[in-house]
Amino acid sequence: MKRLYERICAAEAIVAAALLVLMVALIFLGGVMRMLGHPINWSGDAATCFFAWACFLCADIAWRNNSLMSVEVLTSRLSLQAQTALRMLNYALIAIFLIYLITYGFYLSWISRIRSFQGIPSISYSWVTLSLPVGATLLLITTALKVRAELRGEHEESHAVDVL
């Protein structure tokens, strides 16, 4: 199971990087083609779709690597037990929010399946809205693994910069 998760994480990083590169390339190509008098009208729309997916995938990568911003000015002065309790409370709040996003994200994807993406009849808007529940599911898995590590006493230090 661990090997499967590692492969998913590696694939997630490759897909996120590819989406970011494609997004930038499409925006650049769209601008160049517009300047040459042959605009590619769908380039901005496709880049928007890639951006939605890349945001959630990159958020999971950052969460997994403890690279999200955190302010530890107050919590670093607490006892280890209090720090652990606050982290667990934080994980619980994050998990509740992610479950909400998954539930209503899939609902949103379902009700938007008939709507075409930016007027392109062959592409459903659900491809864009699916980024929300899929990304939230990946984030929930990462959160569950962080809770498991915390319960096992394997807490990883964050990469936050202490400002005081």
Secondary structure as GFF3:
##gff-version 3
##sequence-region A 1 164
A	DSSP	alpha_helix	2	35	.	.	.	ID=ss1
A	DSSP	alpha_helix	43	64	.	.	.	ID=ss2
A	DSSP	three_ten_helix	75	77	.	.	.	ID=ss3
A	DSSP	alpha_helix	80	111	.	.	.	ID=ss4
A	DSSP	beta_strand	116	117	.	.	.	ID=ss5
A	DSSP	beta_strand	120	124	.	.	.	ID=ss6
A	DSSP	alpha_helix	126	129	.	.	.	ID=ss7
A	DSSP	alpha_helix	131	151	.	.	.	ID=ss8
###
